[in-house]
Amino acid sequence: MTNDFPAYGERRVPLPPPRQLPHDTLTHTGAAAPAQAAGATATMAPVATASATATAARPPADSPAAGGTSRARPQHRAAGRGGSRAKNEATADAKAKPRDAFFDNAKYLAIVLVAMGHSWEPLRDGSRSAAALYITVYAFHMPAFIIISGYFSRSFDMRKDRLQRLITGVAVPYILFEVAYTLFKRWADDDPGYPISLTDPWYLTWFLAALFIWRLTTPLWKIVRWPVPLALAVAVLASISPDIGDDLDLQRVLQFLPFFVIGLSLRPEHFRLVRRKKARILAVPVFAAALVFAYWAAPRMNAAWFYHRDAAQELAAPWWSGAVMTLAMFGCSLVLVACFFAWIPGRTMWCTALGAGTLYGYLLHGFLAKGSRFWNWYDNPWMHTPWGAVLLTLIAGTVITLLCTPPVQRMFRWAMEPKMTWAFKKDPVGMARSRN
């Protein structure tokens, strides 16, 4: 997931659409959603409700199908009733459903694992155990985030308000943090000539670029017959295509795509399935086996496979290994994600509210994660001892927790969730509704 692997640098009055949950994936509140997100941060919304479906099936009040004729009824009265109904439905659509504690808990715990994984990265060379933990976490933590982002993107369409949230909750943070990260690198790494590039995401901003692209393609995945196999085929082809290049980190966009499409295909019953007691018990030996395998594979396997950033040929591997590794790692990641979800509590806990701020923690902790390398914090020998690694893990978990708290969200909301009403044209239909 990091970029510092040693070897690589769209009538009259339209019917209201289905409403969308405020979750986001790595997301924050108010985002189109991951996605929370967004949509992404982001970002993730349920299918159309029964109420919305019934409304869509009901004919206009002035139509013959509604039990009368438009000629026998005064036009202004019909319009008034229709406008009132539209206003009431728009108001109902704006009401957000209660947040699901399960998903907020999952996002918080996943972001903690992200921060811990970043803290372990410089320890891998001197500790096989750290390398094994790193590989195991990297096998499922971003797939879990992406699946949640896809799940809450299911009702995404080209409606104006959703496109606005995609821009303000994903595109704008991407631009701001791409610039901020670059300026930070110039200063902290004493590299004043490092270029600002919006087409070459640096460090953590790749996820925002990917989420923007995935969301825009959501309507396409909802109309094809076999979306997951198709997305998996795209990922396989990307893994054997070194000429794709680095623009917008398209390798990651394409290789992680199947997880987003799986999220689009999931329903609440699928999550209930993996949260049964039997699944929780089974997850224990599965995770244990994964750790044992990772310990064996650590000195033998290139960890860059888990970043999904390169084609097989760029990892000095034969082209056919890209297809094999993509399919194998896809299966392993799905199993570990299911085990991870099995352990997530569904009740409200002290950390549940922090799930709404995971995008804040994700983007802000990048400054510390990179700064620790630029300022050579890992040169201290005690950090490479077992107790040093434990302390470092606790510090990473504490820092990322603080960065997800409401005070931090209020402080940086201008960058993560800007309203930017001045930047968008007013909706004539919406203005007509408000006048009625």
ABEGO torsion letter per residue (X at the ends): XBAABAABXXXABBBBBBBBBABBBABBBGBBXOAGEGXXBOXXBBBBBAAAAAAAABBBAABAAAGBBAAABBAAAAAAAAAAAAAAAAAAAABBBBBBAAAAAAAAAAAAAAAAAAAAAAAAAABAAAAAAAAAAAAAAAAAAAAAAAAAAAABBABAAAAAAAAAAAAAAAAAAAAAAAAAAAAAAGBAABBBBAABBBEAAAAAAAAAAAAAAAAAAAABABAAAAAAAAAAAAAABAAAEABGGAAAAAAAAAAAAAAAABBAAAAAAAABAAAAAAAAAAAAAAAAAAAAAAAABBAAAAAGABBAAAAGBBAAAAAAAAAAAAAAAAAAAAAAAAABBABBBAAAAAAAAAAAAAAAAAAAAAAAAAAGAAABAAAABAAAAAAAAAAAAAAAAAAABAAAAAAAAAAABBAGAAABBBBAAAAAAAAX
